[in-house]
Amino acid sequence: MAVLRTNVSTKRGVNRDFVSWWMLSLAGCLLMACVHSSHIRRGREFYAQAGEVTLGGLLSVHVNGGSGAFCSVLRESGAIQRMLSMAYAVNEVNSRDDLLPNVTLGFAIYDDCSTETMALVETLNFISTEGLDNRCTGTSYPNLIGVVGAENSGSTRMAAELLGLFHLPIISHFATSDVLNDMSLFPTFFRTVPPDRLQAKAIIDILVYFEWTYVSLVYSDDTSYGIEGMRKLQKEAEDAAVQICFAEIISVTALGTDYDDVIRQLRRDRNVKVVVMFSNFFDANQVFAAAKRNNATEEFVWVGSDGWGVSVEEIKGQEDAALGALTVVPYSCPVERFANYLKTLTVDKEPNNPWIGEILGNMSFSVVRNDNVVSPVFNAVNMFAHALDDMLRAGCPGVPTGCNITGGLTCDFLKTLTEHIRNVSFVGECGFELKFHHGEVVGRYALQNLQRRADGTYEYVRVGMWDIDDDDVSVNRSLIYWNLKDERYNWTGYSEEDTTEIFGPVSRTRTIVSALEQTPESICSHPCDYVAGYVTVPSKDSACCWTCSECRSNEIVTNVGMPTETCTACTGEESIEIQNFTWPDPEDRTRCLPIPATHLNWHDGIAILLVVLACLGLALTMATLVTFTINNEHKLIKACNRELSYIIILGVMLEFVVVFCFVAEPTPGTCTTTRLLFGLNFTLIYAPLVTKTNQVYRIFRSGRRSVKRPKFISSQAQVVIACVLMVVQVILTCMGFILVSPTSVKKDMPVLTEKLVELQCEQHVYELVATLVYNVLLVLVCTYYAIITRNLPDNYNESRFISFQVYTTLVIWLAFVATFFTAKSARYRTVYSCMAMILNAFTTLICYFSPKLYGVYFVNQSDMNVQGTSMRNPTVTTPEGTVPERPGSITGVNFSPAVTRPQAASFSAAMEHAQDGQVQKSDAMANGTENDIKKVVNGTIDLDEVEGTDNDATIIVNGTCTTDDSPDPSYVKSRVVIKEMEGTQV
């Protein structure tokens, strides 16, 4: 039949008469032959009532019985009531004066036996066998205006496609298949119930409402209903993030064991508590029977479609297995006047009904159930009546023969009537406005719950509703009975004391005694809280299950609810380049918020400590500077090279000042200051120290080799050398500004997994390394000179203080470099830099300046024994006394009492007769001058015998210095000669 349908639809405009006759002949021959025996047995029974116009009906009265008995078993009460309601509705229209007042409406109802083939056979009674060019209606019913039915989607599809060729409108009261939406194949099809795509959406919305995200699906092997419904369900489920992890089709040839296999498959995953069954009532009954056989009646919540969930009688005998089921059915309402009619129904009231005797003999209508849906049938009959009434009142436009209905209806008349049906609008049985939109009515579904009454009978209780206009589900959970083994869902039922309407009119109302609102769970895994930063990780064992993995502290959840859901860091490489640092919002881990930049603030504890130490250091440095300034002519101050000392004081002061720049908020100004002074303040301290230690080393080294005075040992030369060393540091810093990077402030996130963004000065590592390396070289040079001059005489003890200073500084620098370059946070690097400068400055104050300050304030100048290294005006002492010194450059001090020097004459005599460590002079004097020193013999010094020379010398004897630099003319001018006497290094 699918091939036939394709041919007709594709060649509709080519020789329509030939196609019609060809299809009718083939269909009639084959199908009539298939059902000939059964058709004869039932005697072509139909229920008819004459009228000026006739309304056909394809309704289900019987169903196939066991052992192949065709159309032999009377259907349930609901189906019988729908057949009877059509006749009742037609008679009701005839009794009205406002609707078709001058037209009598008749009907002809045929039994399609709930099969597609029989529906097609009975449809042949309504069409013309004379060709489309002559007439559209058959000879049996020349005034046929349309057909109501069928109930089954497959049967309706057969009938609608055939009737469409003859322009006969058909309105189904129960066919919901989306296949019927094709207007090109079914141009005259309408229905008073919403299609399956809306039913599928309603079912999925209900699953979402109850938070059932992990379900199974069972569906019939029926192209028009089950398979199409399954496809719609899967599409809607995918859009709603509902996982259908098990889908089982029920074959048309399925046996009892096949249904048992379905139950076994459903029980494999214990997390599945909800089973959606989109099937016809026959397959549903077989599944429930298998559930009972396998003792699975209290393990699932069944969610059913309108294929089996409309009436309890459709699952008669299997109610205990389906107990607690939720079914989604087209919204309907009881028709009380019709219910009252059924209660008084007798054979005499419907004499033309060939099935009335069989019906009344097998069922009673003393109690009419709420779940028997008849309102859609009333709406279908009224659709035809209102459309025909509108057409007749309008004068039958477009019909050449006008509104003449006595001689048979033409095809043009039926075409016009179809258009009026398409545009009709009236208030339906349930109080809603009823009109068609693309052949469909507005979608409303009722949610029913199968429950057991107190008397042991079963009924569907309406517990909710779904409306496409609101796109919302409204459910009273307290009305729902969950038939599960879990005691959490135990429910006590209803009482009959009061009356309450529940989601629309019901025939028997009730009140709640005690009902729990707790809902069963049907999930494989609990949803991951993406707001709290958890991402869904698919399980390896099941495609429908997952685990929740927490994102790292710096990550958010992206692509929520999608297969690509993942954790994504807020700050990536691109963000780092543009300094856009963000952090997950703690209240919603699906978005990132900017991180405010921080820096070392004045109110921080460590900053306060640094500032206090810097202020203390500045105070001590200022005190030192004031002391040096006030005592500028003090012999001790002069002895330590005042110019270099003032440079060192400046460096110490800058080290303390730079601490304030480091603690302050980074700005272009503070950053420029720190870049310039961080390396320079170290250089201001160690460049002079290198100059001083180098000077001492050169003087003593030169004295061992020659009596000549070393070069560049004057105060001016030392200052120039120190300045040259400082200029090198300035050049390195300026090169950093020019070649590496200008001064700027940047943001940095030292650790991407920590919520910390720091505001810091941008300085390239090359510039910093160059600055540090240069200063380290200065410290190492100082250390070198301190080591090789460590054995100077005791009275030259300043070198020892310098040695101790550079040793301490070297330890400080080693600790600073190790901590500075391993620290990831700019805050810690700032603290380490400040501590290094503060410690270095205090080391200089303690080791270099504190001995001098002590000597100035606590030692009398008369008690000082100072040593000079500048040979401009040295001070001389002898073993017997001292010579009044003249102003000069003094670099050594010995705080020991001095001995009074003897007179010149006695000194000369003593020198002449010195033995074993005394000075031995020659026998002659040349021109009143002392002879030059010749050599050291047996630990004594002899003068040569060369006369007339005036080379002068200072003779070092027993660690004391003698000189002729006095007013006494008898003393000899001398140059420095440094020798080793009696094992003493001098």
Secondary structure, 3 states (H helix, E strand, C coil): CHHHHHHHHHCCCCCHHHHHHHHHHHHHHHHHHHCHHHHHHHCCCEEEECCCEEEEEEECCEECCHHHCCCCEECCHHHHHHHHHHHHHHHHHHCCCCCCCCCCEEEEEEECCCCHHHHHHHHHHHECCCCCCCCCECCCCCCEEEEEECCCHHHHHHHHHHHHCCCCCEEECCCCCHHHHCCCCCCCEEECCCCHHHHHHHHHHHHHHCCCCEEEEEEECCHHHHHHHHHHHHHHHHHCCCEEEEEEEECCCCCHHHHHHHHHHHCCCCCCCEEEEECCHHHHHHHHHHHHHCCCCCCCEEEECCCCCCCHHHHCCCHHHHCCCEEEEECCCCCHHHHHHHHCCCHHHCCCCCCHHHHHHHCCCCCCCCCCCCHHHHHHHHHHHHHHHHHHHCCCCCCCCCCCCCCCCCHHHHHHHHHHHHHCEEECCCCCEEECECCECCCEEEEEEEEECCCCCEEEEEEEEEECCCCEEEECHHHCCCCCCCHHHCCCEEECCCCCCCCCCCCCCCEEEECCCCCCCCCCCCCCCHHHCEEEEECCCCCCCEEEEECCCCEEEECCCCCCCEEEECCCHHHHHCCCCEEEECCEEEEEEECCCECCCCCCHHHHHHHHHHHHHHHHHHHHHHHHHHCCCCHHHHHCCHHHHHHHHHHHHHHHHHHHHHHCCCCHHHHHHHHHHHHHHHHHHHHHHHHHHHHHHHHHHHHHHCCCCCCCCCHHHHHHHHHHHHHHHHHHHHHHHHHHCCCCEEEECCCCCCCCCEEEECCCHHHHHHHHHHHHHHHHHHHHHHHHCCCCCCCCCHHHHHHHHHHHHHHHHHHHHHHHHHCCCHHHHHHHHHHHHHHHHHHHHHHHHHHHHHHHHHCCHHHCEEEECCCCCCCCECCCCECCCCCCCEEEEECCCCCCCCCHHHHHHHHHCCCCCCEECCCCCECCECCCEEEEECCEEEECCCCCCCCCEEEEECCEEECCCCCCCCCCCCEECCCCECCECC
